[in-house]
Amino acid sequence: MKHTVENNLVRWEQQHEWPKDGDEWTGQARYCGQPYEVWKTSLVDTFIVPNVTSQSAVVEIAPGHGRWSKEIAPLCGHLTLVDLVPSCIEHCEQLFASDDHVDCVVNDGKTLPGVSDGSIDFVWSFDSFVHMDKETIGNYFSEIDRVLKPGGKAVIHHAGRRHQWLWLSFLRHRGRRAKRLYKKLSVERPPAKGAHKFKHDTHGWRSDVSKRIVAGRARAAGLTVEDQLRFWDENNDYGVPRFGDWITVLAKR
């Protein structure tokens, strides 16, 4: 199943049941050997809190059922949630029904409709770009560059396969053995305290992109790449290493 806009719509509208509204994805925390709520708080304190004030206009791309939106909404002046999946937007509309400063928008999976040029202070997306192909990522980066104010920032969590093995991505569609070989070559799993529990882990339906491709698409869109990191603390106790993911911090020139 390729990581197209159409396939993402099918997967998150029809196939995923959202049993805990996004909080079912505890694997990154467990791979790091951390309690999920502690890991989640660390992520929010590191990337969201320093970038959002009571005056900030924020966009979250693909919020799902609002796992991170619930953390952002109390901090900001205005929040726009943009998602390809109608049922996700319906859920968020119900979740934030009493919050006048939160708007929920169904999009086409690659643009930010209704968001004005140069109007946004901060863009956030977590656990969503990991499932997007490079063309979709490039489209979103162009939109992020369009809507950010000068000095505005974006924090994007995305897949990060080993760049040198991406040419073998066709193996994903050549049977079980070929798929396992591609996973072994392309997915880098850094050591972490809970890594031993994931010895026979899957791809996590990660797309075929590397951090180099993500950085290249960002620069092509006019954005500055400020940082790319897998762990965000000195001891590598908190991060997104399970499927070899990365977090890229972008800024508007």
N, C-alpha and C positions, 0 to 999 in steps of 0.2 A: 504494500500500500504506500504509494508515493505521498510526499508531504505537500500536496497541493491545497489550495484554498478549499476546493470542493471536498476533498477527503477529510480535511479538518472539520468541515461543517458536519459531515456524516458521523465522524467519530465522537464529537462532543455534543451533538444534538440527539443522536439516535443510539449510540453504543455505550456511552459512559453514563452511569446512574447517579453520580454525585452523592454518594452515601453520607459524606460529612461536609458537603459544600466546599470541597477543596482541601480540607484538613485531613483527608485520607492519605495525602501524599507526604508521609513522614519519613520516607526512605533516605533523603539527604541527611536528616538529623541522626537517624540510626546509624548510617554509614560513618558519620563523624563521632559516633558514640555519645551523643548528647540527647537529653530529653527534648522532645519535639518543641514544647512551649518555650524552653530556654533558648533553643536554636532559633526559633521564630522571632523571639524578642530581640536577640542579637542582630538578626538581619534587619529588622525594622529600625533599631537604634543606630545601626551603621549606615544605612543607605537612605532611609526615608526621613527620619527625624531631622538630620542636619540640612536637608534640602527643602523642607516644607515649613512655612510659617502660616499664621492665621490670615495672611493676605495673599497667599500663593494660589495661583490657578494651576491645577494639576490635571493631566490626562493619564488614565490607566488603560493600556491596550490589552484586550482579552482578559477581563477580570474574572471570567467564569462565574462562580456563585459568590464572589465578593470576599474571598479569603483575605486579600490584602487591602481591598477597598475599605473594609471595616477599620483598619488601622490608619488609613490616610484621611478618611472623611472628618474625624474630629479635629484634625490638625490644620486643615487648609481652609482657604476662603471659598474656593469653588472646585468641584471635582467632576470631570466628565469621564464616564465609563463607556468605552467603545468596544463592541464585541460582534463577531460574525454570527454568533449563535443566538437566534431569537429567544429561545427558552432561558438562556443565561441572562439576557437583558431583562426579560420578564421577572426573573427571580430577583435581580438587583433592584428593579423598580419597586418591588414589594418590600425588599429589605430596607430601602432608603425612602419609603413613601412619605415619611414625616420630615425629611431633610430637604429643604428648599434649595440648598446649595449643591445638590448632586443631580446631574443630568445623565441619562442612560440612552445610548444610541446604538442601533443596529447598523453595522457597516458592511462593506463588500469584502472584508478580509485583507485589505491592503491600503485603505485610505482613512482619513479622519474627517468625515463629513460634518459640517457645521462648526468646526473649530477654526476660528479666524487666524489669519496670518499674524505671527509675532505676538500672540496673546497668552502663551503658556510659560510658566516658570519651571515646571518639572514634569517629565514623562517617566512613567514606571511600567514595567512589564516583567512578570516572573512566571516561569513554568509554561510559557506560551510560545515564545520565539524558538524554544527548543524543538518545536514541531513544525517549523516553517522552513520552506526551501529558500535558497539564496535570492531568488527573484522576488519573493514576497518580502523578505527582510529588506532588500534594497528599496522596494516601494515604500515600506513603512519609514525607512530612514529619510527618504526624500520628504515625506510628510512631517516627520519630526523636525527636520530642519526648517520646514515652512512655518510650523506653528510655534516653535520656541522663540522666546524673547532673546535678544543679545545677552549672553551670560547665563542663559537658561541651561539646565542639565537634563540628561536622560540616563536612567539606569536600566539596563536590559540583560536579562538572564537568557542564555542561549546555549545551544549545543556546541561542542568543541572537539570534534574528531581529529585524529592525527592527520595533518594536511597531506603528508606524503602518500597516504593510502586511500585518499578519496577517489582516485581513478578506478579503484576496485569496487565502487559502490554498486555496480551491476550485479555483483555476487549476491546481493540481498534478495534477488529475484530468481536465483538459480538453484533453489533447493536448500534443505536444512544444513547440510555440511558446508556448502558455500557460504551461507549466511553466518554460520558460526565462525568460519575463517575470517570473514570481513569484520565481524565484531571483535575478534581477538586482535586483529591488526590495527583497527581504527579507533577503538575505544580505550583511552588511557584512564586507568583507575588508580589514582594516587593513594598511597597508604593512608589509612585513618584508623581511629581506635575501634570502630565497629566494622571495618571492611571485611573481616573474616566471615561475617554473617551473610555476605553476598557473593560467595564463591561462584555460584552458578547463576548469576544475574543475567537479565536480558539487555537488549539495546535501550530500553525505555522509550521506544519509538522515536529516537532522536533523529533529526534530519542530517543530511550529508553536508555539513558545513564545518569549517574549522574557525578558530579565533582569528586567523589571518584573513579568511574570507570576510568575516564580519567586520573587521577593522577596515578592510578595503572598501566594502560597500558603504560604510559610514563616511569615510573620507570622500568617496565619489559623490555622496549626497551633500557634501559641504560641511560636515560635522567634524569636530576635533575629538580624537580618541584620547581621553585623559588617563585611562587606566584599564587594564584587563586583569582580572584576578579570579582565582579559584577558591582561595581561602581569604578571610578578611580579618584574621587575628594573628598575632605573632607566633603562636604555638600551633597553628594549623588545626585548631579544634573546631572551628566553625567555617563552613564553606559549602560548595556544591560539587564535590568530587565524585559522586556515585557513578555517573555516566560520563565522566570526563568533561562536565559542563564548565562554562565560564560566565562571569559577570563583566560586562563592558560598561564603562562610565563615559558618556559622551557630553560634549558641550557645544553650544552654539557660538560660532565665531563672532 
